Amino acid sequence: MNVLKDKVVLITGGTGSFGRRFAETALRQYQAKKVIIFSRDEWKQSEMARHFSDPKLRFFIGDVRDKDRLQRAFDGVQVVIHAAALKQIPTAEYNPLEVIKTNILGAANVIDAAIDRGVEKVVALSTDKAANPINLYGATKLCSDKLFIAANVYSGAHQTRFSVVRYGNVVGSRGSVIPLFLKMRDGGRLPITDRRMTRFWITLEQAVGLVIHSLEKMHGGEIFVPKVPSMNIMDLARAIGPDCRYDEVGIRPGEKLHEVMVAADDSRRTVELSEFYVIQPDFPKFSEEAVNWKEAKSVPDGFVYASDSNTQWLTHEQLRQLLGQMNGEIQGDKSW
């Protein structure tokens, strides 16, 4: 099934790393009719337009905080990928109201506009920091997740369906530590927050593939969690700068030592498939109607999917391959 073929797709926050890769994939591999980039930054949009030069790629200046602008942008749109967010943890800690306006109230605006304009499917991007959150960013994304899940009931007789995709750090995103380490290694020193720190890692290709697969399989209300490898921060630092000095600078405000994508309290509603987990909603009759998960296996009660207890870890060879790919993307992309 090609869920994007001949569809009009809109990506909020579409000039980011994920949005750029998703737009390219949707147009070139999945024959989308049109892809609309909805974002605030005119310069990033102009750079993206020059890079792609595809007549089926359109641009719409706007902010998810502005419901009227979303109503206009969603006219005629069939699929929405909600990637817009304020994501920097320290920024969120010191500017909480601004992050709430974008990540929570913006999510509510996206939901209302999607329902009012008759959008067929909406997938919202989440983060591992939304599971058992300890920082404001994670807390706002948890609220956002719950808004999108509840929207399936809130939409009433409307046919719009909403689901969430939750994943960890993206190899190849501008928020990743990898570009920072690659730029700093020539100086002979790399900053390490904590030598014990672990994180989930997913490539941009995997993230895009998961979102497309979720669009194909979703009934509405699911949180999709991919099975991806973990990595220790010291393994990454040694792979990038084996001869560098490692300066331990301490964990930043609101940062976790390890991340969780499926919390113990979610285990009773979580099923496992070969490549991902699905956290199912508590909707009445959902289990009867969700035929795509009939053959899935329930996880044990109290199951936790955490970066430090993960059964998959990146090997040194895999790290080298990822770093080679990442370094080439940075050098080839002038917007880094």
C-alpha positions as CSV (number, residue, x, y, z in Angstrom):
1,M,0.0,0.0,0.0
2,N,1.3,3.5,-0.9
3,V,-0.4,5.8,1.5
4,L,1.2,8.9,0.0
5,K,0.5,8.3,-3.7
6,D,-1.4,11.2,-5.2
7,K,-1.9,12.8,-1.8
8,V,-1.4,16.4,-0.7
9,V,0.9,16.2,2.3
10,L,1.8,19.1,4.7
11,I,4.7,19.0,7.1
12,T,4.8,21.5,10.0
13,G,8.3,22.5,10.9
14,G,9.2,21.1,7.5
15,T,12.6,22.9,7.0
16,G,14.1,20.8,9.8
17,S,16.3,17.7,9.2
18,F,13.3,15.3,9.3
19,G,11.0,17.5,7.2
20,R,13.6,17.8,4.4
21,R,14.2,14.1,4.2
22,F,10.5,13.2,4.5
23,A,9.6,15.7,1.7
24,E,12.2,14.3,-0.6
25,T,11.1,10.7,0.1
26,A,7.4,11.5,-0.3
27,L,7.9,13.1,-3.7
28,R,10.6,10.9,-5.2
29,Q,9.7,7.4,-3.8
30,Y,6.0,7.6,-2.9
31,Q,4.7,9.9,-5.7
32,A,2.9,12.4,-3.4
33,K,0.8,14.8,-5.4
34,K,2.1,17.8,-3.5
35,V,4.2,18.4,-0.4
36,I,3.7,21.7,1.6
37,I,6.4,22.9,3.9
38,F,4.8,24.9,6.8
39,S,7.3,26.8,8.9
40,R,8.3,30.2,10.3
41,D,11.8,30.7,8.8
42,E,11.7,32.3,5.3
43,W,15.5,31.9,4.8
44,K,15.3,28.2,5.5
45,Q,12.4,27.9,3.1
46,S,14.3,29.7,0.4
47,E,17.4,27.5,0.9
48,M,15.2,24.4,0.8
49,A,13.5,25.6,-2.4
50,R,16.9,26.1,-4.1
51,H,18.1,22.7,-3.0
52,F,15.1,20.8,-4.3
53,S,13.7,22.9,-7.1
54,D,10.6,20.6,-7.4
55,P,7.4,22.1,-8.7
56,K,5.4,19.8,-6.4
57,L,7.1,21.2,-3.4
58,R,5.3,24.2,-2.0
59,F,6.1,26.6,0.9
60,F,3.8,28.3,3.4
61,I,5.1,30.8,6.0
62,G,3.3,30.3,9.3
63,D,3.4,29.4,12.9
64,V,1.5,26.6,14.7
65,R,0.6,29.1,17.3
66,D,-1.6,30.8,14.7
67,K,-4.8,28.8,14.3
68,D,-6.1,31.0,11.5
69,R,-3.0,30.5,9.5
70,L,-3.2,26.7,10.0
71,Q,-6.8,26.7,8.8
72,R,-5.7,28.4,5.6
73,A,-2.7,26.1,5.1
74,F,-4.7,22.9,5.7
75,D,-7.2,23.6,3.0
76,G,-7.1,20.6,0.6
77,V,-4.5,18.7,2.6
78,Q,-5.0,15.0,3.2
79,V,-2.0,14.0,5.3
80,V,-0.3,16.1,8.0
81,I,3.0,15.3,9.6
82,H,3.4,17.5,12.7
83,A,7.2,18.0,13.3
84,A,7.1,21.6,14.5
85,A,8.4,22.0,18.1
86,L,10.8,23.9,20.3
87,K,13.2,21.1,21.3
88,Q,16.3,22.4,23.1
89,I,16.1,21.2,26.7
90,P,18.0,24.1,28.3
91,T,16.0,26.6,26.2
92,A,12.8,25.0,27.5
93,E,13.9,25.2,31.1
94,Y,14.5,28.9,30.9
95,N,11.7,29.9,28.5
96,P,8.8,27.6,29.7
97,L,5.9,29.6,28.5
98,E,7.2,30.0,25.0
99,V,7.7,26.2,24.7
100,I,4.2,25.6,26.1
101,K,2.7,27.9,23.5
102,T,4.4,26.0,20.6
103,N,4.5,22.4,21.8
104,I,1.1,22.2,23.6
105,L,-1.1,25.1,22.3
106,G,0.4,24.6,18.8
107,A,-0.6,20.9,18.9
108,A,-4.1,21.8,19.9
109,N,-4.3,24.2,16.9
110,V,-3.0,21.5,14.5
111,I,-5.7,19.2,15.8
112,D,-8.5,21.7,15.4
113,A,-7.4,22.8,11.9
114,A,-7.0,19.1,10.8
115,I,-10.5,18.2,11.9
116,D,-12.1,21.4,10.5
117,R,-10.4,21.0,7.1
118,G,-11.2,17.3,6.8
119,V,-7.6,16.0,6.8
120,E,-7.5,12.2,6.6
121,K,-4.5,11.3,8.7
122,V,-2.2,13.2,11.1
123,V,1.0,11.7,12.6
124,A,2.7,13.8,15.3
125,L,6.4,13.3,16.0
126,S,7.2,12.8,19.7
127,T,10.4,12.0,21.6
128,D,11.8,9.5,24.2
129,K,11.8,12.5,26.6
130,A,8.0,12.3,26.7
131,A,8.1,9.0,28.6
132,N,8.5,9.7,32.4
133,P,9.5,13.3,31.7
134,I,11.8,15.2,34.0
135,N,12.2,18.3,31.9
136,L,9.8,20.8,30.5
137,Y,10.4,19.8,26.9
138,G,9.5,16.2,27.7
139,A,6.5,17.3,29.7
140,T,5.2,19.5,26.9
141,K,5.6,16.6,24.4
142,L,3.8,14.3,26.8
143,C,0.9,16.7,26.8
144,S,1.1,17.0,23.0
145,D,1.0,13.2,22.7
146,K,-2.1,13.0,24.9
147,L,-3.8,15.7,22.9
148,F,-3.2,13.9,19.6
149,I,-4.4,10.5,21.1
150,A,-7.5,12.1,22.6
151,A,-8.2,13.9,19.3
152,N,-9.5,10.6,17.8
153,V,-12.5,10.9,20.2
154,Y,-12.6,14.7,20.1
155,S,-13.1,14.6,16.3
156,G,-16.5,13.0,16.8
157,A,-18.2,12.2,13.5
158,H,-15.3,13.6,11.5
159,Q,-13.0,11.0,9.8
160,T,-9.7,12.6,10.8
161,R,-7.4,10.1,12.5
162,F,-4.4,10.9,14.7
163,S,-1.4,8.8,15.8
164,V,2.0,9.5,17.4
165,V,5.5,8.3,16.5
166,R,8.0,8.3,19.4
167,Y,11.8,7.9,18.8
168,G,15.1,8.9,20.3
169,N,18.1,10.9,19.0
170,V,18.3,11.2,15.2
171,V,21.7,10.6,13.6
172,G,21.9,13.4,11.0
173,S,19.7,16.0,12.8
174,R,21.0,19.4,13.6
175,G,20.2,18.8,17.3
176,S,22.5,15.7,17.4
177,V,25.8,15.8,19.3
178,I,27.5,14.2,16.3
179,P,27.9,17.5,14.3
180,L,29.2,19.2,17.4
181,F,31.8,16.5,18.0
182,L,32.9,16.4,14.4
183,K,33.5,20.2,14.4
184,M,35.3,20.2,17.8
185,R,37.6,17.2,17.3
186,D,40.3,19.2,15.5
187,G,40.7,21.2,18.6
188,G,41.7,18.1,20.5
189,R,39.0,18.3,23.2
190,L,35.4,17.0,23.4
191,P,32.8,17.9,26.1
192,I,31.2,14.9,27.8
193,T,28.1,15.5,29.9
194,D,28.4,12.1,31.8
195,R,30.5,9.1,30.9
196,R,27.6,6.8,31.8
197,M,25.1,8.4,29.6
198,T,23.2,6.3,27.0
199,R,20.8,7.2,24.2
200,F,18.6,5.6,21.6
201,W,19.8,6.3,18.0
202,I,17.8,6.3,14.8
203,T,18.8,7.4,11.3
204,L,16.7,9.9,9.3
205,E,15.9,7.1,6.8
206,Q,14.6,4.9,9.7
207,A,12.5,7.8,11.1
208,V,11.0,8.6,7.8
209,G,10.2,4.9,7.1
210,L,8.6,4.5,10.5
211,V,6.3,7.5,10.0
212,I,5.2,6.2,6.5
213,H,4.7,2.7,8.0
214,S,2.6,4.3,10.8
215,L,0.5,6.2,8.3
216,E,-0.2,2.9,6.5
217,K,-1.1,0.9,9.6
218,M,-2.6,3.3,12.0
219,H,-6.2,3.0,13.2
220,G,-5.9,6.2,15.3
221,G,-4.7,6.6,18.9
222,E,-1.5,4.6,18.7
223,I,2.0,5.6,19.8
224,F,4.5,3.8,17.5
225,V,8.0,3.1,19.1
226,P,10.7,1.7,16.9
227,K,13.2,-1.0,18.0
228,V,16.5,0.9,17.6
229,P,20.0,0.5,19.0
230,S,21.5,2.3,22.0
231,M,24.9,3.9,22.3
232,N,27.1,5.1,25.2
233,I,28.3,8.6,24.9
234,M,32.0,7.5,25.4
235,D,31.8,5.0,22.6
236,L,30.7,7.8,20.3
237,A,33.4,10.2,21.6
238,R,36.1,7.6,21.1
239,A,34.9,6.8,17.6
240,I,34.9,10.5,16.5
241,G,38.0,11.7,18.4
242,P,40.1,8.7,19.6
243,D,43.0,11.0,20.4
244,C,41.0,13.8,22.0
245,R,40.8,14.8,25.6
246,Y,37.4,14.2,27.1
247,D,36.2,17.0,29.4
248,E,33.3,15.9,31.7
249,V,31.1,19.0,32.0
250,G,28.1,17.6,33.8
251,I,24.5,16.9,32.8
252,R,22.6,19.9,31.6
253,P,19.4,21.2,33.4
254,G,16.6,18.8,32.8
255,E,18.7,16.1,31.2
256,K,18.4,12.4,31.9
257,L,21.2,9.9,32.3
258,H,19.3,7.3,30.3
259,E,16.1,7.6,28.2
260,V,12.9,5.5,28.1
261,M,10.5,5.0,25.2
262,V,8.1,2.5,26.8
263,A,7.5,3.1,30.5
264,A,6.4,0.3,32.9
265,D,2.9,1.9,33.3
266,D,2.4,1.7,29.5
267,S,3.3,-2.0,29.3
268,R,-0.3,-3.3,29.9
269,R,-1.3,-1.5,26.6
270,T,1.8,-2.3,24.6
271,V,2.2,-4.9,21.9
272,E,5.3,-6.0,20.2
273,L,6.0,-6.6,16.5
274,S,9.2,-7.5,14.7
275,E,10.5,-3.9,14.2
276,F,8.5,-1.7,16.6
277,Y,6.2,-1.6,19.7
278,V,2.7,-0.1,19.6
279,I,1.3,1.6,22.7
280,Q,-2.4,1.3,22.3
281,P,-5.0,3.8,23.6
282,D,-7.6,3.1,26.2
283,F,-10.4,3.8,23.8
284,P,-13.6,1.6,24.2
285,K,-13.7,-1.1,21.5
286,F,-10.2,-0.1,20.2
287,S,-8.9,-3.6,20.7
288,E,-11.8,-5.0,18.7
289,E,-11.4,-2.6,15.8
290,A,-7.6,-2.5,15.6
291,V,-7.2,-5.5,13.3
292,N,-3.6,-4.6,12.4
293,W,-2.5,-5.5,15.9
294,K,-4.5,-8.8,16.3
295,E,-1.4,-10.9,15.7
296,A,1.0,-8.7,17.8
297,K,2.3,-10.1,21.1
298,S,1.6,-8.3,24.3
299,V,4.8,-7.3,26.3
300,P,5.2,-8.6,29.8
301,D,3.6,-6.6,32.6
302,G,6.1,-4.1,33.9
303,F,8.1,-4.1,30.7
304,V,10.4,-1.1,30.2
305,Y,12.1,-0.1,27.0
306,A,15.1,1.9,28.1
307,S,18.4,3.0,26.5
308,D,20.6,1.4,29.2
309,S,18.8,-2.0,29.3
310,N,18.3,-2.2,25.5
311,T,19.3,-5.5,23.9
312,Q,20.6,-3.7,20.8
313,W,23.8,-1.7,20.8
314,L,25.7,0.0,18.0
315,T,29.0,-1.7,17.2
316,H,32.2,0.2,16.5
317,E,31.8,-0.8,12.8
318,Q,28.2,0.5,12.7
319,L,29.4,3.7,14.4
320,R,32.1,4.2,11.8
321,Q,29.6,3.8,9.0
322,L,27.2,6.2,10.6
323,L,29.9,8.8,11.1
324,G,31.1,8.5,7.6
325,Q,27.6,9.1,6.3
326,M,27.0,11.9,8.7
327,N,30.2,13.7,7.9
328,G,29.5,13.6,4.2
329,E,26.0,15.1,4.7
330,I,27.4,17.9,6.8
331,Q,30.0,18.8,4.2
332,G,27.5,18.5,1.3
333,D,24.8,20.5,3.0
334,K,25.6,24.3,3.2
335,S,22.8,24.9,5.6
336,W,24.6,23.1,8.4
